[in-house]
Amino acid sequence: MEDDAPVIYGLEFQARALTAQTAETDAIRFLVGTQSLKFENQIHVIEFDDENNIINKNVLLHQAGEIWHIGASPADKAVLTTCYNKTSDSRVVSCAAVWRMPCDLETESHESPDDSAHNPQALELLCHLDDSTYGNAACVLWEPMGDGKRVISLADNHALLWDLQESFTQAKVSSTATLEGKGQLKFTSGKWSPHHNSSQFATANETAIRAWDLRTMSQIYCIENAHGQLVRDLDFNPNRQYYLASCGDDCKVKFWDVRNVQEPVKTLEDHSHCLRTSFWEPRI
């Protein structure tokens, strides 16, 4: 079987936030959030038609600010979270919120003359994850299994477990964990493990990776120097419970067996630019 030619989708604005729409089971779909200081930001809903090797899309307005992280609900394909920057009292703050996409959303060819980017619909704000008292929001992690009613937000050196109530319109903090140590430590990214009854999550700060137990909000293990530079992202293997992937500004992807974190199982050094996102193949 011959390899298909690559399909390229271009964005008008810069973008650094990407996630798979995991609750969508009938299509291959991704969400991309833009970063623009001058124009209204957008969520691009990108659908890949693997039979015809084409991309379909829709564009939604994200008027709250430039998007630094985006997360899709694993239970409701219309619900997502964003972490975004906004200006408040002449200073930039990072916030987090839960949104709903329009129920009549339909994707169209990205080459269609009837371009949804010219007349985009707006997202519906469901609730804010008001973690401003803890610091600036870096990312929001959805519970990978269950009804999608729990999320974790990482704000500076705090991890906050939220219960989403009243059809996602209310959010209440149920427990917290704090990253302690010398200096001004800040979480940069994290991932909720789909294993161990969803009782564990992992975080990255500077060059370190740490795992936490949600039942006690205490640390399980730490990989002190996982990368030579800042750890950008990490992800759990959905099919093998002890395997974790990470990527960083040292241009490396590393695979870890968390039962023995002294050395990575494998290291890929094929990139010449810092890596911002890593994905395992979905659960099979």
C-alpha positions in Angstrom: 0.0 0.0 0.0 1.4 3.4 -1.0 1.8 6.1 1.5 -0.7 9.0 1.1 0.7 12.5 0.5 0.7 14.7 3.6 -2.3 16.9 4.2 -1.5 20.5 5.5 -3.8 22.8 7.3 -2.7 26.5 7.6 -3.7 28.9 10.3 -3.9 32.6 10.0 -2.7 33.2 13.5 0.1 31.6 15.6 -1.0 28.5 17.6 0.6 26.5 20.4 -2.5 24.6 21.9 -3.6 21.3 20.4 -5.7 18.4 21.6 -7.6 15.4 20.2 -11.3 15.4 20.6 -11.4 12.1 22.4 -15.2 11.9 23.0 -15.7 12.0 19.2 -15.9 8.4 18.2 -17.2 8.7 14.6 -14.5 11.0 13.2 -10.8 11.9 13.6 -11.0 15.4 15.1 -8.6 17.8 16.8 -9.0 21.2 18.5 -6.5 24.0 17.9 -6.4 27.3 19.9 -4.8 30.4 18.5 -2.6 33.2 20.0 -3.2 36.7 18.7 -2.6 39.9 20.6 -4.4 42.1 18.0 -7.3 40.0 16.8 -10.0 37.8 18.4 -8.7 34.4 19.0 -10.2 31.2 17.6 -10.8 27.5 18.2 -10.3 25.5 15.0 -12.2 22.2 14.9 -10.2 20.2 12.4 -11.5 16.8 11.1 -9.4 14.5 9.0 -11.2 12.4 6.4 -8.8 9.4 6.1 -10.8 7.8 3.3 -10.4 10.8 1.0 -7.3 12.3 2.6 -8.8 15.7 3.1 -9.3 18.0 6.0 -12.7 19.5 7.1 -12.9 22.3 9.6 -15.0 24.8 11.5 -13.9 27.9 13.3 -15.2 29.2 16.6 -14.6 32.5 18.4 -12.6 32.5 21.7 -13.1 36.1 22.8 -11.6 35.7 26.2 -7.9 35.9 25.1 -5.0 34.1 23.5 -5.0 30.4 24.2 -2.1 28.6 25.8 -3.7 25.3 26.6 -6.8 23.4 25.4 -8.4 20.3 26.7 -11.3 18.2 25.4 -13.8 16.5 27.6 -13.5 12.7 27.3 -17.3 12.3 27.9 -18.9 15.1 26.0 -17.5 16.1 22.6 -19.1 19.6 22.8 -17.3 20.5 26.1 -13.7 21.8 26.3 -11.4 23.8 28.6 -8.9 26.5 27.8 -6.2 28.3 29.7 -5.8 31.8 28.3 -4.2 35.2 28.9 -6.1 38.4 29.6 -5.2 41.9 30.8 -6.5 42.9 34.2 -5.4 46.1 35.9 -2.7 46.7 33.4 -1.1 43.3 34.0 -1.4 40.0 32.1 -3.1 37.1 34.1 -3.7 33.5 33.0 -7.2 32.1 33.6 -9.0 28.8 33.0 -12.6 28.2 31.9 -15.0 25.5 30.7 -16.8 26.1 27.4 -19.4 24.4 25.2 -19.4 24.4 21.4 -22.6 25.1 19.4 -24.8 22.0 19.1 -25.3 22.5 15.4 -21.6 22.6 14.6 -20.7 21.0 11.3 -17.3 20.8 9.7 -16.7 21.8 6.0 -13.8 21.5 3.7 -10.9 23.9 4.6 -10.8 24.9 0.9 -14.5 25.7 0.8 -15.4 29.2 -0.4 -18.1 29.4 2.3 -15.5 29.7 4.9 -16.7 29.5 8.6 -13.7 31.7 9.6 -15.5 34.7 7.9 -18.6 34.3 10.1 -17.6 32.2 13.1 -19.9 31.2 15.9 -18.9 31.9 19.5 -18.2 29.4 22.3 -20.6 29.3 25.2 -19.0 30.0 28.6 -20.1 27.4 31.1 -17.9 28.4 34.1 -14.6 29.8 35.2 -12.1 27.7 37.1 -11.3 30.6 39.4 -7.9 29.6 40.7 -6.5 33.2 40.7 -5.9 33.0 44.4 -3.4 30.2 43.7 -1.6 31.8 40.8 -1.7 31.8 37.0 -3.3 28.8 35.3 -1.0 26.6 33.1 -3.3 23.8 32.0 -6.4 21.8 32.8 -6.4 18.0 32.9 -9.7 16.0 32.4 -10.3 12.8 34.2 -9.7 10.3 31.4 -12.4 7.8 32.5 -15.9 8.2 34.0 -18.5 10.9 33.4 -16.1 13.8 32.8 -17.1 15.7 35.9 -13.7 16.1 37.4 -10.7 18.2 36.2 -7.4 19.2 37.7 -6.0 22.7 37.1 -2.3 23.5 37.5 -1.7 27.1 38.7 1.8 28.2 39.6 2.9 25.6 42.2 -0.6 24.4 43.0 -2.7 21.4 41.7 -6.4 21.8 42.2 -9.0 19.0 41.9 -12.3 20.4 40.8 -15.8 18.9 40.8 -17.9 20.1 37.9 -21.6 20.4 38.8 -24.9 21.5 37.3 -24.1 20.5 33.7 -20.6 22.0 34.0 -21.9 25.5 35.0 -20.4 25.3 38.5 -16.9 24.2 39.7 -15.9 23.5 43.2 -12.4 22.7 44.5 -12.4 19.4 46.4 -8.7 19.0 47.2 -5.3 20.6 46.5 -1.6 19.7 46.3 1.4 22.1 46.5 4.8 21.8 44.9 7.3 22.7 47.5 11.0 23.4 47.2 13.6 26.2 46.8 12.8 29.1 44.5 9.6 29.9 42.7 8.5 26.5 41.4 5.8 26.4 38.8 4.0 23.6 37.0 4.4 23.8 33.2 2.2 20.8 32.1 0.6 17.6 33.4 -1.5 14.6 32.5 -4.1 12.5 34.3 -3.3 8.8 34.1 -6.1 6.5 32.7 -4.8 3.7 34.9 -5.0 2.8 38.6 -8.7 3.8 38.7 -7.7 7.3 37.6 -6.1 7.9 41.0 -2.8 9.3 39.7 -1.6 12.2 37.7 1.8 13.5 36.6 3.2 17.0 36.4 6.2 18.7 34.9 8.1 21.6 36.4 11.4 22.9 35.0 13.4 19.7 34.1 11.5 17.4 36.6 8.5 15.1 36.3 6.5 14.1 39.3 3.6 11.7 39.9 0.9 12.3 42.5 -1.7 10.2 44.3 -5.2 11.9 44.1 -6.4 10.1 47.2 -3.9 11.8 49.4 -2.6 14.5 47.1 0.9 13.4 47.9 3.9 12.7 45.7 4.6 9.1 44.5 7.8 9.5 42.5 10.0 12.1 41.0 12.3 12.1 37.9 14.6 15.0 38.9 16.4 15.6 35.6 14.1 14.1 33.1 15.3 16.5 30.4 18.3 18.7 30.0 16.0 21.7 29.5 12.4 22.6 30.3 9.9 19.7 30.1 7.1 20.9 27.8 4.6 18.0 27.8 4.0 14.4 28.9 1.5 11.6 28.3 0.7 8.2 29.6 0.5 5.1 27.4 -3.2 4.2 27.3 -2.5 0.5 26.7 0.5 -0.1 29.1 0.0 1.3 32.6 3.6 1.9 33.6 4.8 3.8 30.5 5.1 7.5 30.2 6.3 9.8 27.3 7.8 13.2 27.7 9.2 16.0 25.5 11.2 19.1 26.2 13.2 22.1 25.0 16.3 19.8 24.7 14.6 18.5 21.4 14.2 15.0 22.8 11.4 12.6 23.3 11.8 10.2 26.2 9.9 7.1 27.2 9.9 6.0 30.8 8.9 2.9 32.8 7.7 4.5 36.0 8.6 1.4 38.0 12.3 2.4 37.5 12.8 6.1 36.7 16.6 6.1 36.9 17.0 6.0 33.1 14.5 6.3 30.2 13.6 3.2 28.3 14.2 4.9 25.0 15.3 8.4 23.9 14.5 9.9 20.4 16.8 12.7 19.3 15.5 13.2 15.7 14.2 16.8 16.2 16.1 20.0 15.8 13.6 22.3 17.5 12.0 22.2 21.0 9.0 19.9 21.3 5.8 21.2 22.8 3.4 18.3 22.6 3.5 14.5 22.7 0.7 12.0 22.1 0.4 8.3 22.5 -1.7 6.4 20.0 -5.3 6.2 21.5 -6.4 3.1 23.6 -6.9 0.0 21.5 
